[in-house]
Amino acid sequence: MQIALQQSTLCAGTRMLRLSPSSTARLHEYYRAQLVDDGTHLLVATTGEVAPMVGMGMGKIWMHAGYVPPRSGELIDVWVEPGHRRRGLAGRIVGRLLDFFHLHRVEFLAVNYVNGNGPAEALWRKLGFSPVLVTATADRSEAVATIGPAASHIVPMVCRRSAAVEQTVAVASLSG
């Protein structure tokens, strides 16, 4: 499973956050903890009762105070082994996750996948998902080399806490 997940991120090169070796070693604990979370639904697909996993998917409910809608569902770690693809298995996994979200009155759904992962892009488009947000990444030193040094007339914003009034006052200074 981990090898399959890593292979799908290779096209992104070093421009992605990746699990450290110690976090990778704790994946079993992570998924076990998800099993007891009422806001998470974890599914695995096998070819038989004691057969190895050939696919999985996880749905997680997120609460957002002050946002509309106040809750959303995220589809996480949806994958199918290459030898079992193109048989509708991913669609069935997602269908079961949609049932979970419906049960919990979650209507807004999101999924993340690596840009350039053709099979993932095709799957999510086929299942009715459309890309609406792009996350762009950069190495800081490369960005500095491209942009150049910071301009002297742009200064950091300073936040000061007032003892008399429990609020934060933002002070910015632009000169030049």
C-alpha positions in Angstrom: 0.0 0.0 0.0 2.7 2.5 1.0 4.7 1.9 -2.2 1.6 2.5 -4.3 0.9 5.8 -2.5 4.6 6.9 -2.9 4.5 6.0 -6.6 1.6 8.3 -7.2 3.5 11.2 -5.7 6.7 10.8 -7.7 5.6 13.1 -10.5 5.6 15.9 -7.9 9.3 15.5 -7.1 10.4 17.2 -4.0 7.7 19.8 -4.1 5.4 17.9 -1.8 5.3 17.3 1.9 5.9 13.6 2.5 5.7 11.3 5.5 8.9 10.9 7.5 10.2 7.3 7.9 9.0 7.4 11.6 5.5 8.6 10.5 5.4 5.9 7.8 6.2 3.3 10.5 3.2 4.6 12.5 0.6 4.4 9.7 -0.9 1.3 11.3 -1.5 3.2 14.5 -2.9 6.2 12.6 -5.5 4.1 10.8 -6.4 2.2 13.9 -7.1 5.5 15.6 -9.4 6.5 12.7 -11.5 3.4 13.4 -12.8 4.8 16.7 -13.5 8.3 15.4 -17.2 8.8 14.8 -16.4 11.4 12.2 -14.3 9.0 10.1 -15.3 6.0 8.0 -12.5 3.7 6.8 -13.1 1.1 4.2 -10.8 -1.6 2.8 -11.4 -3.8 -0.3 -10.1 -7.4 -0.4 -10.5 -10.2 -2.8 -11.6 -12.6 -0.1 -11.9 -13.1 3.7 -8.2 -13.3 4.5 -6.8 -11.9 1.2 -4.6 -8.8 1.2 -6.1 -5.4 0.7 -6.5 -4.4 -3.0 -8.0 -0.9 -2.2 -9.1 1.4 0.4 -10.8 4.7 1.1 -11.4 6.9 4.1 -14.0 9.7 4.6 -13.6 12.3 7.3 -16.1 14.9 8.5 -14.7 18.3 9.3 -16.6 20.9 11.3 -16.1 24.6 10.4 -17.5 27.1 12.8 -18.3 30.4 11.1 -18.3 28.9 7.5 -21.1 27.9 5.2 -21.6 25.0 5.0 -20.7 24.3 8.6 -19.4 20.8 7.9 -17.6 19.2 5.0 -16.5 15.8 4.0 -13.0 14.8 2.8 -12.2 11.7 0.8 -8.7 10.6 1.9 -6.4 7.8 0.8 -8.7 6.4 -1.9 -6.6 4.0 -3.9 -6.9 0.6 -5.8 -4.0 -1.7 -6.6 -3.0 -1.4 -10.3 -4.0 -5.0 -11.0 -7.5 -4.3 -9.8 -8.2 -1.0 -11.5 -10.8 -0.3 -14.2 -13.3 -2.7 -12.6 -15.4 -0.1 -10.8 -13.8 -0.7 -7.4 -12.9 2.9 -6.7 -16.4 4.0 -7.6 -17.9 1.4 -5.2 -15.6 2.6 -2.4 -16.5 6.2 -3.0 -20.2 5.2 -3.2 -20.0 3.7 0.3 -18.2 6.9 1.6 -21.0 9.0 0.0 -23.5 6.9 2.0 -21.5 7.7 5.2 -21.6 11.5 4.4 -25.3 11.4 3.6 -26.0 9.7 6.9 -24.2 12.6 8.7 -25.9 15.3 6.5 -22.6 16.3 4.8 -23.2 17.8 1.4 -19.9 19.6 0.6 -17.1 17.2 -0.4 -13.5 17.6 -1.2 -10.6 15.4 -2.4 -6.9 16.1 -2.9 -4.8 14.4 -5.5 -1.4 15.1 -7.1 -1.5 17.4 -10.1 -0.4 15.3 -13.1 -1.6 12.0 -11.7 -3.7 11.2 -14.8 -5.5 8.1 -13.4 -6.6 10.1 -10.3 -7.7 13.1 -12.4 -9.7 10.9 -14.7 -11.3 9.0 -11.8 -12.4 12.0 -9.8 -13.7 13.8 -12.9 -15.7 10.6 -13.8 -17.1 10.6 -10.3 -18.3 14.2 -10.6 -15.5 16.1 -8.9 -14.1 19.2 -10.5 -10.8 20.9 -9.6 -11.4 24.4 -8.0 -8.3 25.1 -5.9 -4.7 24.8 -6.9 -2.0 24.4 -4.2 1.3 25.7 -5.6 4.5 24.9 -3.7 8.1 26.3 -3.9 11.4 25.8 -2.2 12.1 29.1 -0.3 15.6 29.5 -1.6 14.4 29.1 -5.2 11.6 31.6 -4.7 14.1 34.1 -3.3 16.5 33.6 -6.2 13.6 34.2 -8.6 12.0 37.2 -6.8 15.2 38.8 -5.5 15.8 40.4 -2.1 12.9 42.0 -0.2 12.4 45.6 -1.0 13.5 48.0 1.7 10.2 50.0 1.7 8.2 46.9 2.7 8.4 46.2 6.4 6.8 43.5 8.5 3.5 44.1 10.2 3.8 44.5 13.9 1.0 43.3 16.3 0.7 44.9 19.7 -1.5 43.8 22.5 -3.2 46.5 24.4 -3.4 45.9 28.1 -6.5 48.3 28.5 -8.5 46.6 25.7 -8.4 42.9 25.1 -7.8 43.0 21.4 -4.9 42.8 19.0 -4.1 46.0 17.1 -2.2 45.5 13.8 0.2 48.3 12.9 1.7 48.3 9.4 4.2 50.8 8.0 4.8 51.4 4.3 7.4 53.9 3.3 8.8 54.9 0.0 
